Amino acid sequence: MSQQGQWQVAGSAPEIYERELVPAVFGPWAPILIELADPKLGDRIIDIACGTGIVARIAAAKVGTSGTVTGVDLNPGMLNVARSLKANDNAASAEWLEASADRLPVPDGSFDVAYCQLGLQFFADRPAALREMRRVLSSKGRLAVMVWCGIHESPGFEEFAEILERNIGSAAATIMRAPFGLSDADELSTLVAAAGFRDIDVQRRIGAVEFPSIERFVLSYVAGSPLASHVSQASDAARENLTAETKLALEKYVGSRGLSFPIAAHLLAATV
C-alpha cells in the first residue's frame, strides 16, 4: 500500500469526527457540561457550535419529549451527521440550524439553557456570541460553557503540535493549537460577565484523551479535522515522519487499553 493509501480513512471529515473523535475526546465531557446547567423535563435547550450534536443528544434525553432542543453550527456537514443520528424514543426532538454564534436566528428569551462545548475559543467575535447567548435565554436562563485549559496541560496534543510543525508546517501546528486559545479562567469569566451573566462559577477538571493506538490517534485526528488538507498535501516522507515521531513521543502514554493522555478543561456555569 502506498503512503497516500495508508492515510485514507473511510467517511467524510464530519463522519470521522463523530465516529472517532467524539468518543475519544469530546463525548466523555458532554454529561459533565450538561449537568452544570441542571436541565429539567420540559426545558428548552440550545447547543451552540453543536458539531455533530453529542451535547444536544444527551440534553434531549434529559428534557424529555416535553422539552425542545436546538443545535446550531456553521458547518453543514456536521449538521447533516447530527440529523442522521437516531434520537432516543423518550428524548426531545432536535432542530438543527446552520448559523453563526454571533447571529442566532431565534427570538429573544426562547430558551432555558444554553450550552457551548469547545466552541467559544474559535469564535471571531466572542463578546458578540456571548451577548447572543444572553439574548436568547429566558429570565431564569442558565449558561454552561466548556473550553480547554492550556495546551501544556495536554502533553499529547502539545507534542503532536510540535511534530506537526516540524513535518507538515506552521499552519498545521496552528490548527492543532487553536482549540487551546481561550485557556485563561479569568479571561473567560470576564467575557461572560461583560455579556450580562451573573453567578459565574468556573471549575477546572482533568480528563483523558483515549484512542486504541497511537496510529489510530494520528489517522483519526488528521482525517476528522482541518488538518486533513495540510497533511494530504505533504510528501510521503513527511507523513511517514509524522507518524513515526508521534509514535516515539507518545509511547509513554500507551498502556494495556491503548493510548491515554491527560487533558484539562475549564467548565463555566452562569445565570441570566
BELPE-V740919 format. One record per pair of residues at least 24 apart in sequence whose ideal C-beta (glycine too) atoms are under 6 Angstrom apart, sorted by the first residue. I is the first residue (numbers start at 1). J is the second residue. D is the distance in Angstrom with one decimal. If there is no record, write none. Layout:
i	j	d
I	J	D
I	J	D
This chain:
i	j	d
3	236	3.7
3	239	5.6
3	240	6.0
9	219	5.6
9	223	3.9
13	224	5.6
14	77	4.0
14	78	4.8
14	81	4.6
15	81	5.9
16	223	4.8
16	224	3.7
17	224	4.1
18	52	4.1
18	81	5.1
20	220	3.7
20	224	5.5
21	224	4.8
22	54	5.3
24	210	5.6
24	211	5.2
25	209	5.4
27	54	5.3
30	54	4.8
30	55	4.9
30	58	5.3
31	58	6.0
33	117	5.4
33	144	5.4
33	146	4.9
34	58	5.6
34	59	5.4
36	144	4.0
36	267	5.9
36	269	4.3
37	113	4.5
37	142	4.2
37	144	4.2
39	63	5.5
39	113	5.5
41	66	5.9
42	66	4.2
42	67	5.1
43	67	5.0
43	112	4.3
43	113	5.7
44	68	4.8
44	111	4.6
44	112	4.9
45	69	4.6
45	113	5.0
46	70	4.8
46	111	4.5
46	114	5.1
47	71	4.7
47	115	4.7
48	72	5.1
48	101	5.1
48	116	4.6
49	73	5.9
49	116	5.8
49	119	2.6
51	78	5.0
52	78	5.2
52	81	4.5
52	82	5.0
53	82	3.6
55	115	5.1
55	117	5.1
56	94	5.6
60	91	3.9
60	92	4.3
60	94	5.7
61	88	5.1
61	91	4.4
63	92	5.1
67	92	4.3
68	92	5.5
69	94	4.5
70	95	4.8
71	96	4.9
72	97	4.8
72	99	5.2
74	100	5.8
101	129	4.0
102	128	3.8
102	129	4.7
102	132	5.8
104	132	4.8
104	136	5.6
106	136	5.4
108	135	5.5
109	138	4.8
110	136	5.2
111	136	5.4
111	137	5.7
112	138	5.6
112	141	5.8
113	142	5.1
114	143	5.1
115	144	5.3
116	145	4.8
117	146	4.7
118	146	5.8
120	145	5.8
120	147	5.8
121	147	5.2
121	181	4.6
121	182	3.7
126	191	5.7
130	191	5.9
130	195	3.6
131	195	4.9
134	195	4.9
134	196	4.8
137	272	5.0
141	272	4.2
142	271	5.6
143	197	5.8
143	270	4.5
144	269	5.4
145	268	4.5
146	265	5.6
146	267	5.4
147	182	4.7
147	266	5.4
148	179	5.6
148	180	4.9
148	265	5.5
149	183	5.1
149	264	3.9
149	266	5.9
150	180	5.8
150	183	4.2
151	177	5.7
151	180	4.0
153	264	4.0
154	263	4.0
155	261	6.0
156	250	5.6
156	253	5.9
156	261	3.4
159	249	4.5
160	246	6.0
163	245	4.7
163	246	5.4
167	238	4.7
167	241	4.8
167	242	4.6
168	230	5.4
168	231	5.8
168	234	5.2
171	230	6.0
172	227	5.6
172	230	4.2
175	226	5.2
175	227	5.6
185	266	5.3
188	266	6.0
188	268	6.0
192	270	5.5
197	270	3.9
198	271	5.4
199	270	5.9
199	271	4.5
200	270	4.6
201	269	5.0
202	266	5.5
202	268	4.9
203	267	4.8
204	266	5.8
205	265	5.5
205	267	5.9
206	262	5.8
206	264	5.3
207	263	5.5
208	260	5.1
208	262	5.9
209	261	5.6
209	263	5.3
210	260	4.7
211	258	5.9
211	259	4.6
212	258	4.3
213	258	5.6
214	247	4.9
214	250	5.1
214	259	5.3
217	259	5.5
218	243	5.4
218	246	5.3
